[in-house]
């Protein structure tokens, strides 16, 4: 295979747009799975919601901290509206996620809110992929997008390790709580 082909590019060299698009696909798959659940699949819905929320929050943070500011500074003023629209769409997604977390997973309300979240994400991802990302490719160039990809990858690893640390602390605290209750019962 010629050395200049895309498939010979090491996985660690993916640019920012490729990484963000991969995130879009992952979240869309999770949302499609959630959309196919019924109100009886409470455990599945809870698991999917946790995964969706984690992925969306991490993705939004990466875009807002790293990609969007560079995009805003690189494009003409006339294209800056996509930056502000994207931030507002993230805000709406946060609101719907919060409401989804408050809904009972076995309710029709949960299903409806899940569908609204899916529609918001579909619209947001499509707008980025068809409008924002092509403009970014034109004005930023391959080297800058690869560098942003490296920054996104590093930040994502940091965020993921923070999530794992919090999960371990929570699990440890729960385990300690169970042990102390078991210890009290055996002492009685």
Backbone torsions as a table, in degrees:
resi	resn	phi	psi	omega
1	UNK	NA	138.5	-180.0
2	UNK	-61.9	145.5	-176.1
3	UNK	-67.2	-17.1	-179.2
4	UNK	-89.7	1.6	-177.4
5	UNK	-74.8	155.0	-177.3
6	UNK	-63.8	-39.5	-175.5
7	UNK	-68.9	-15.7	177.5
8	UNK	-85.3	-6.6	180.0
9	UNK	-71.0	127.5	179.1
10	UNK	-58.6	145.8	-177.3
11	UNK	-56.8	-34.4	-178.8
12	UNK	-71.8	-5.2	-177.8
13	UNK	-102.9	8.2	179.7
14	UNK	-59.4	142.1	-179.4
15	UNK	-82.7	173.8	-175.3
16	UNK	-58.0	-43.3	-176.7
17	UNK	-65.6	-40.7	177.3
18	UNK	-62.2	-42.9	-179.9
19	UNK	-65.8	-44.1	179.8
20	UNK	-66.1	-37.5	178.0
21	UNK	-66.6	-38.1	175.7
22	UNK	-60.6	-42.7	177.1
23	UNK	-59.8	-43.9	178.9
24	UNK	-56.4	-46.9	-178.0
25	UNK	-62.4	-41.7	-179.8
26	UNK	-63.1	-46.5	-178.9
27	UNK	-66.2	-39.2	178.2
28	UNK	-62.8	-40.4	177.2
29	UNK	-61.4	-44.4	179.4
30	UNK	-63.7	-42.5	179.4
31	UNK	-66.6	-36.9	176.0
32	UNK	-63.9	-39.1	176.7
33	UNK	-64.2	-43.3	178.2
34	UNK	-62.6	-41.5	-178.9
35	UNK	-62.4	-29.4	-178.8
36	UNK	-84.8	-5.1	-179.6
37	UNK	-78.4	159.5	175.3
38	UNK	-108.2	169.7	-179.2
39	UNK	-66.9	-11.3	177.2
40	UNK	-84.7	-16.8	-176.7
41	UNK	-89.2	58.5	-172.8
42	UNK	-64.1	-43.8	-179.9
43	UNK	-63.4	-42.8	179.9
44	UNK	-63.1	-44.1	179.4
45	UNK	-61.7	-43.6	179.8
46	UNK	-62.2	-45.0	179.7
47	UNK	-62.4	-47.7	180.0
48	UNK	-62.6	-42.0	-179.4
49	UNK	-60.9	-42.0	178.2
50	UNK	-62.1	-43.9	179.3
51	UNK	-64.7	-44.8	-179.1
52	UNK	-61.6	-47.5	-178.9
53	UNK	-61.5	-44.0	179.0
54	UNK	-60.7	-48.9	-178.1
55	UNK	-63.8	-44.1	-178.6
56	UNK	-65.3	-46.0	-178.4
57	UNK	-63.6	-41.0	179.2
58	UNK	-66.0	-45.7	-179.3
59	UNK	-61.4	-46.8	179.8
60	UNK	-60.5	-42.8	179.8
61	UNK	-63.0	-42.1	178.4
62	UNK	-62.2	-45.5	179.8
63	UNK	-63.5	-46.8	-175.2
64	UNK	-69.5	-35.9	-178.7
65	UNK	-81.1	-37.0	-169.1
66	UNK	-115.5	-57.4	-170.2
67	UNK	-75.7	-50.7	-174.5
68	UNK	-58.8	-46.0	-179.7
69	UNK	-60.0	-39.2	179.3
70	UNK	-68.4	-41.2	177.4
71	UNK	-59.1	-50.1	-178.2
72	UNK	-56.4	-43.0	-177.9
73	UNK	-74.3	-22.4	-175.1
74	UNK	-89.5	-31.0	-173.8
75	UNK	-88.7	164.3	174.3
76	UNK	-64.8	155.8	178.2
77	UNK	-54.0	-36.6	-177.6
78	UNK	-65.5	-18.2	177.9
79	UNK	-101.5	-1.6	-178.8
80	UNK	-66.9	-20.8	-179.3
81	UNK	-59.2	-29.1	179.1
82	UNK	-64.9	-34.2	176.5
83	UNK	-61.1	-50.7	-177.0
84	UNK	-68.8	-38.7	177.3
85	UNK	-62.2	-41.6	-179.4
86	UNK	-63.3	-41.7	177.2
87	UNK	-62.0	-41.8	179.4
88	UNK	-66.6	-37.6	177.6
89	UNK	-65.4	-38.0	175.3
90	UNK	-60.5	-41.9	179.6
91	UNK	-60.8	-45.4	178.8
92	UNK	-63.2	-40.1	177.8
93	UNK	-61.5	-41.8	177.7
94	UNK	-60.2	-41.1	179.5
95	UNK	-64.3	-47.8	-179.1
96	UNK	-65.5	-39.0	176.7
97	UNK	-60.2	-43.3	179.0
98	UNK	-61.8	-44.3	179.0
99	UNK	-67.0	-36.2	178.4
100	UNK	-64.5	-39.9	177.2
101	UNK	-65.4	-27.7	-179.4
102	UNK	-84.2	-19.1	-178.3
103	UNK	-79.3	150.7	175.1
104	UNK	-72.3	130.7	-174.4
105	UNK	-64.9	-18.9	179.8
106	UNK	-97.3	18.5	-177.2
107	UNK	-106.4	158.9	173.9
108	UNK	-66.5	-31.3	177.7
109	UNK	-58.3	-42.4	178.8
110	UNK	-59.7	-47.5	179.3
111	UNK	-59.5	-41.8	-179.9
112	UNK	-66.4	-43.6	179.6
113	UNK	-66.6	-36.6	175.9
114	UNK	-61.5	-39.8	178.8
115	UNK	-66.3	-41.7	178.2
116	UNK	-63.2	-42.8	177.8
117	UNK	-61.1	-44.2	178.3
118	UNK	-59.5	-45.2	179.5
119	UNK	-62.9	-41.7	178.1
120	UNK	-62.1	-45.8	-179.1
121	UNK	-65.9	-43.1	178.4
122	UNK	-58.0	-46.2	179.7
123	UNK	-63.1	-47.1	-177.5
124	UNK	-60.9	-48.2	-178.9
125	UNK	-64.3	-41.8	179.6
126	UNK	-63.2	-42.6	179.6
127	UNK	-64.1	-42.6	177.7
128	UNK	-63.5	-47.5	-174.0
129	UNK	-71.3	-28.3	-177.6
130	UNK	-100.6	-20.2	-178.2
131	UNK	-118.1	-58.5	-173.8
132	UNK	-68.4	-49.9	-175.4
133	UNK	-64.2	-43.2	176.4
134	UNK	-60.5	-37.9	177.4
135	UNK	-66.7	-39.4	178.7
136	UNK	-63.6	-41.8	178.7
137	UNK	-59.7	-39.0	-178.7
138	UNK	-68.1	-43.9	-172.0
139	UNK	-92.0	-22.5	-175.7
140	UNK	-93.2	-40.3	-178.1
141	UNK	87.1	159.7	-173.5
142	UNK	-62.8	-42.6	-177.6
143	UNK	-63.8	-45.3	-179.5
144	UNK	-65.8	-38.9	179.2
145	UNK	-68.1	-34.8	175.2
146	UNK	-66.6	-42.2	178.5
147	UNK	-63.3	-43.1	175.9
148	UNK	-62.0	-37.2	176.0
149	UNK	-60.1	-42.3	176.8
150	UNK	-62.4	-43.1	178.8
151	UNK	-63.3	-42.6	179.0
152	UNK	-62.2	-44.8	-179.3
153	UNK	-61.2	-46.1	180.0
154	UNK	-63.7	-44.1	-179.0
155	UNK	-66.5	-38.8	179.5
156	UNK	-63.2	-41.0	177.7
157	UNK	-61.8	-40.3	178.4
158	UNK	-64.0	-45.7	179.2
159	UNK	-62.8	-42.6	179.8
160	UNK	-64.6	-40.6	179.5
161	UNK	-67.4	-33.9	175.1
162	UNK	-64.8	-39.6	177.2
163	UNK	-64.5	-41.6	179.5
164	UNK	-65.2	-39.5	178.7
165	UNK	-63.4	-45.3	178.7
166	UNK	-63.2	-40.7	179.6
167	UNK	-63.8	-41.0	179.4
168	UNK	-64.9	-41.5	178.1
169	UNK	-62.7	-44.3	-179.8
170	UNK	-62.8	-45.3	179.0
171	UNK	-63.5	-41.4	178.6
172	UNK	-63.1	-42.2	178.8
173	UNK	-65.3	-40.2	178.3
174	UNK	-64.5	-42.9	179.2
175	UNK	-62.6	-45.0	178.0
176	UNK	-59.9	-40.2	179.5
177	UNK	-63.1	-43.9	178.9
178	UNK	-64.0	-44.6	179.7
179	UNK	-61.1	-40.7	-179.0
180	UNK	-67.9	-34.8	177.5
181	UNK	-69.7	-41.6	178.0
182	UNK	-63.7	-41.9	179.4
183	UNK	-62.8	-39.4	178.6
184	UNK	-67.1	-39.5	-178.9
185	UNK	-68.3	-39.2	-178.9
186	UNK	-72.6	-25.6	179.0
187	UNK	-77.4	-21.4	-177.2
188	UNK	-81.3	NA	NA
